[in-house]
Amino acid sequence: MELLDGIEAELDASHFILPRLEPEIVFGLRTAPASAELNELAATIEWIAHGFEVVQSPFDGWRFTAAESFAAQSLHGALLVGPRVPIGQIADSPEQLVGLLSRFSIELSQGGQLVARGRGSDVLDSPLHALSHLVRQLASRGLALNPGDIVTTGALTDAQPLSPGQQWHTRLEGLGLAGLNLRVVG
């Protein structure tokens, strides 16, 4: 994981197998969630950021089963986390945050050309719903998140193939987060 100081990032694609880019929302937790209820869960978040997850696959054409993904030790390659914005700068209340996270939109461009659009509602109805799902699943196994944990919430668009020379850019509307610029080298 790389915590970016600004909105510019560089990625060496040669470190990954068939890499793809997923724009995501990332949460930093102030307190451990005691509940998966959305308003209570929103109150546990210290900061929110826009990030890029780089996923990879050793399987040609990205065709594999869940068991094969598990055997490959998942698909995660890297996480680039943009500027962390205190939750109070995004929303005045947990209720407001719940709404914003469902309604915001994102555009993903490569080389100045629009490649994909997404909305917060494309991630289990909201990145906050994804966090709620994680909290419930962990609780069913006797596990929990902790203060200081950083959680990614899932791809806001389809994962896009990465190759050297590409310039990626995102633009978010309705959430108060800056887009990110990614230069792919390697």
C-alpha positions in Angstrom: 0.0 0.0 0.0 1.2 3.5 -0.9 -0.3 6.5 0.8 0.0 9.3 -1.8 0.7 12.9 -0.7 -1.1 14.3 -3.7 -3.0 13.2 -6.7 -0.1 12.0 -8.9 1.2 8.4 -8.9 3.4 6.2 -11.0 3.2 2.4 -11.3 5.8 0.0 -12.7 3.6 -2.5 -14.5 6.5 -4.9 -14.9 6.0 -6.0 -11.3 2.6 -7.5 -12.1 1.1 -10.3 -14.1 -1.6 -9.1 -16.5 -2.3 -6.1 -14.3 -5.7 -4.3 -14.3 -6.8 -1.0 -12.6 -9.8 -0.6 -10.3 -10.8 2.8 -9.0 -12.1 2.4 -5.4 -13.1 4.3 -2.3 -10.9 3.7 0.8 -11.9 4.2 4.4 -9.6 4.7 7.4 -11.3 3.7 10.7 -11.2 5.9 13.8 -12.9 3.3 16.0 -13.8 -0.4 15.8 -17.3 -0.9 14.3 -19.6 -2.2 17.0 -22.4 -2.6 14.5 -23.0 -3.1 10.7 -25.8 -0.5 10.8 -25.0 2.1 8.2 -25.3 5.3 10.3 -23.4 3.8 13.2 -20.8 2.4 10.8 -20.4 5.8 9.1 -19.6 7.3 12.6 -16.5 5.0 12.9 -14.8 6.3 9.8 -12.0 8.8 10.4 -11.1 9.6 6.8 -12.1 8.7 3.2 -10.0 8.6 0.1 -10.1 7.7 -3.5 -7.6 5.1 -4.5 -6.5 2.7 -7.2 -6.2 -1.0 -6.6 -4.0 -2.9 -9.0 -5.1 -6.5 -9.5 -3.3 -9.2 -11.3 -3.9 -12.7 -12.6 -1.6 -15.5 -13.6 -4.5 -17.0 -15.6 -4.6 -16.2 -19.4 -7.6 -14.1 -20.3 -8.4 -13.5 -16.7 -10.5 -16.7 -16.7 -10.4 -18.7 -13.4 -12.5 -20.2 -10.7 -12.8 -18.9 -7.1 -10.7 -21.9 -6.0 -7.9 -21.0 -8.5 -8.0 -17.4 -7.3 -7.6 -18.6 -3.7 -4.7 -21.0 -4.7 -3.0 -18.0 -6.5 -3.2 -16.2 -3.1 -5.8 -13.7 -4.4 -5.5 -11.1 -7.1 -4.4 -8.1 -5.2 -1.2 -6.5 -6.5 -1.0 -3.0 -5.1 -3.1 -0.2 -3.5 -2.4 3.5 -4.2 -4.4 5.7 -1.7 -5.0 9.3 -2.6 -5.2 12.2 -0.2 -7.1 11.2 3.0 -9.9 13.7 3.7 -11.3 13.9 7.3 -14.9 12.7 7.2 -16.1 16.0 8.7 -14.9 17.7 5.4 -17.1 15.3 3.4 -20.3 15.2 5.4 -21.9 16.9 8.4 -23.5 13.7 9.7 -23.4 10.0 9.3 -26.8 10.2 7.6 -25.5 12.6 5.0 -22.4 10.4 4.4 -24.7 7.4 3.7 -26.5 9.4 1.0 -23.3 10.8 -0.6 -21.6 7.5 -0.8 -24.6 6.0 -2.8 -25.0 8.9 -5.2 -21.5 10.1 -6.2 -20.2 9.4 -9.7 -16.7 8.7 -11.2 -15.3 8.8 -14.6 -12.2 6.8 -15.6 -10.1 8.1 -18.6 -7.0 6.8 -20.3 -5.0 9.1 -22.5 -7.7 11.7 -22.4 -10.4 9.3 -23.6 -13.3 8.3 -21.3 -13.1 4.5 -20.7 -15.7 3.9 -18.0 -18.2 5.5 -15.7 -19.4 4.4 -12.3 -21.4 5.4 -9.2 -21.2 4.7 -5.6 -24.3 2.6 -5.9 -22.3 0.2 -8.2 -20.5 -1.2 -5.1 -23.2 -3.2 -3.3 -25.4 0.0 -3.4 -22.6 2.0 -1.7 -19.1 1.7 -0.5 -20.6 1.9 3.0 -22.7 -1.1 2.3 -19.6 -3.0 1.2 -18.0 -2.1 4.6 -21.2 -3.2 6.4 -21.0 -6.5 4.6 -17.4 -7.0 5.6 -18.2 -6.2 9.2 -21.1 -8.8 9.2 -18.9 -11.4 7.6 -16.1 -10.9 10.0 -18.5 -11.0 13.0 -19.9 -14.3 11.8 -16.4 -15.7 12.1 -15.7 -14.1 15.5 -13.4 -11.4 14.0 -13.6 -7.6 13.9 -12.0 -4.6 12.3 -9.8 -2.4 14.6 -9.1 1.3 15.0 -6.6 2.4 12.4 -7.6 -0.3 9.9 -7.7 0.7 6.2 -10.5 -0.8 4.1 -11.0 -0.8 0.3 -14.6 -1.2 -0.7 -14.6 -2.6 -4.3 -14.2 -1.5 -7.9 -16.3 1.4 -9.0 -15.9 0.5 -12.7 -14.8 -2.6 -14.6 -11.1 -3.4 -14.1 -9.1 -2.0 -17.0 -5.9 -3.6 -18.5 -2.7 -1.7 -17.7 0.3 -1.4 -19.9 3.4 0.9 -19.9 3.0 4.3 -21.4 -0.6 4.7 -20.3 -1.9 7.8 -18.5 -5.0 7.2 -16.3 -7.2 9.9 -14.7 -10.3 9.8 -12.6 -12.8 12.5 -11.9 -15.3 12.2 -9.0 -18.5 14.3 -8.6 -20.7 14.6 -5.5 -18.2 13.4 -2.8 -15.6 16.1 -2.3 -12.7 13.9 -3.3 -10.1 14.8 -5.9 -9.5 12.5 -8.9 -6.2 10.7 -9.3 -3.6 10.7 -12.1 -1.6 7.5 -12.7 1.3 7.1 -15.1 2.2 3.5 -16.0 5.8 2.7 -16.7 7.8 -0.5 -17.1 
